[in-house]
Amino acid sequence: MEGEDWDDLSSESDLLEQDLKDEDEYNYASNSSSKLQFRKVTSVARWNSEVGMAEVVQTKGQLWTTTGIVRSGKLYCSIEETLFLMEIGALHLVSENDQSVSLETMYQQLAEEKDGCCWELYEVYRHLKLLGYIVGRHDIPWSLKSVKRNTGTVSSEGTSESQEVHSPHDCNSIIERLTKMDLNELKLVFDVYLPNGKFRKSSPGDPSYVLCLIRGQPPSKIEVEALERQCGGLPLKFCLVESGRVSFFSFSKVELPILP
């Protein structure tokens, strides 16, 4: 088993820094404790309790090139994306009645674990985003134009977001997945991409690795092999959160010598 602690990889946050280079107000004291920042560029989103995501109604800045999913010409962000953007002062969230929603309210929402996310999972997401990685929910396409069919990948050239094809991966299927998601089960949670200024939701390519959150006992050999098969050949990593510290692990096959 190989273990990694990525607290020293802050130099890889070029993608995040590119979006924030003109904003002197942005400053994080540490990865484990964040402060609400006031920024000149703030997007607006409306929380949709039925979907369990926020619908973005006004976008500003470059962060949206790597944040949120597109469905029927609309941009939605998950609860972890919503919280992260609120923490860095990049998003103003309102309720369905257009009332401002506070960070404390969203923290309580996260604690209920009804939207396919928990506090540990959010800490992993925030940790990776602060390092500049591109992170998306596993098996939920960024855009329906990137969905692969049996006949190949849907072409994204010469089309607009409103011309997306119909697919089982629509908002209804996402709602069903989030409500039925058991966060205590060992399953794939995030697709993680290296920082990439040319990233496109319509053609994201394969992630650098797929992430699985460990809550409780370490996975057995059978569980690891089953998850590796689900990854379809992509690298698999595990993450563990203890006392606010995020650690990443991977398992390697070891061949024992043949004894006489």
Secondary structure as the mmCIF struct_conf table of DSSP 4:
data_model
#
loop_
_struct_conf.conf_type_id
_struct_conf.id
_struct_conf.beg_label_comp_id
_struct_conf.beg_label_asym_id
_struct_conf.beg_label_seq_id
_struct_conf.end_label_comp_id
_struct_conf.end_label_asym_id
_struct_conf.end_label_seq_id
STRN STRN1 GLU A 2 GLU A 4
TURN_TY1_P TURN_TY1_P1 ASP A 7 ASP A 8
HELX_RH_3T_P HELX_RH_3T_P1 SER A 10 GLU A 12
HELX_RH_AL_P HELX_RH_AL_P1 ASP A 14 LEU A 20
TURN_TY1_P TURN_TY1_P2 LYS A 21 ASP A 22
TURN_TY1_P TURN_TY1_P3 ASP A 24 GLU A 25
BEND BEND1 ALA A 29 ALA A 29
BEND BEND2 ASN A 31 SER A 33
BEND BEND3 LYS A 40 LYS A 40
STRN STRN2 SER A 43 ASN A 48
TURN_TY1_P TURN_TY1_P4 SER A 49 GLY A 52
STRN STRN3 MET A 53 GLN A 58
BEND BEND4 GLY A 61 GLN A 62
HELX_RH_3T_P HELX_RH_3T_P2 LEU A 63 THR A 65
BEND BEND5 THR A 66 GLY A 68
STRN STRN4 ILE A 69 ARG A 71
TURN_TY1_P TURN_TY1_P5 SER A 72 GLY A 73
STRN STRN5 LYS A 74 CYS A 77
HELX_RH_AL_P HELX_RH_AL_P2 ILE A 79 GLU A 87
TURN_TY1_P TURN_TY1_P6 ILE A 88 GLY A 89
STRN STRN6 LEU A 91 VAL A 94
TURN_TY1_P TURN_TY1_P7 GLU A 96 ASN A 97
BEND BEND6 ASP A 98 ASP A 98
STRN STRN7 SER A 100 SER A 100
HELX_RH_AL_P HELX_RH_AL_P3 LEU A 103 ALA A 111
TURN_TY1_P TURN_TY1_P8 GLU A 112 GLU A 113
BEND BEND7 ASP A 115 GLY A 116
HELX_RH_AL_P HELX_RH_AL_P4 TRP A 119 LEU A 130
TURN_TY1_P TURN_TY1_P9 LEU A 131 GLY A 132
STRN STRN8 ILE A 134 ARG A 137
TURN_TY1_P TURN_TY1_P10 HIS A 138 ASP A 139
BEND BEND8 TRP A 142 TRP A 142
STRN STRN9 SER A 143 SER A 143
HELX_RH_3T_P HELX_RH_3T_P3 LEU A 144 SER A 146
STRN STRN10 LYS A 148 ARG A 149
TURN_TY1_P TURN_TY1_P11 ASN A 150 THR A 151
STRN STRN11 GLY A 152 THR A 153
HELX_LH_PP_P HELX_LH_PP_P1 VAL A 154 SER A 155
TURN_TY1_P TURN_TY1_P12 GLU A 157 GLY A 158
HELX_RH_3T_P HELX_RH_3T_P4 GLU A 161 GLN A 163
HELX_LH_PP_P HELX_LH_PP_P2 GLU A 164 HIS A 166
BEND BEND9 PRO A 168 PRO A 168
BEND BEND10 ASP A 170 ASP A 170
HELX_RH_AL_P HELX_RH_AL_P5 CYS A 171 LYS A 180
TURN_TY1_P TURN_TY1_P13 LEU A 183 ASN A 184
BEND BEND11 GLU A 185 GLU A 185
STRN STRN12 LEU A 188 TYR A 193
TURN_TY1_P TURN_TY1_P14 GLY A 197 LYS A 198
TURN_TY1_P TURN_TY1_P15 LYS A 201 SER A 202
BEND BEND12 SER A 203 SER A 203
BEND BEND13 SER A 208 SER A 208
STRN STRN13 TYR A 209 LEU A 213
BEND BEND14 GLY A 216 GLN A 217
HELX_LH_PP_P HELX_LH_PP_P3 PRO A 218 SER A 220
HELX_RH_AL_P HELX_RH_AL_P6 LYS A 221 GLN A 230
TURN_TY1_P TURN_TY1_P16 CYS A 231 GLY A 233
BEND BEND15 LEU A 234 LEU A 234
STRN STRN14 LEU A 236 GLU A 242
TURN_TY1_P TURN_TY1_P17 SER A 243 GLY A 244
STRN STRN15 ARG A 245 SER A 250
HELX_LH_PP_P HELX_LH_PP_P4 GLU A 255 LEU A 259
#
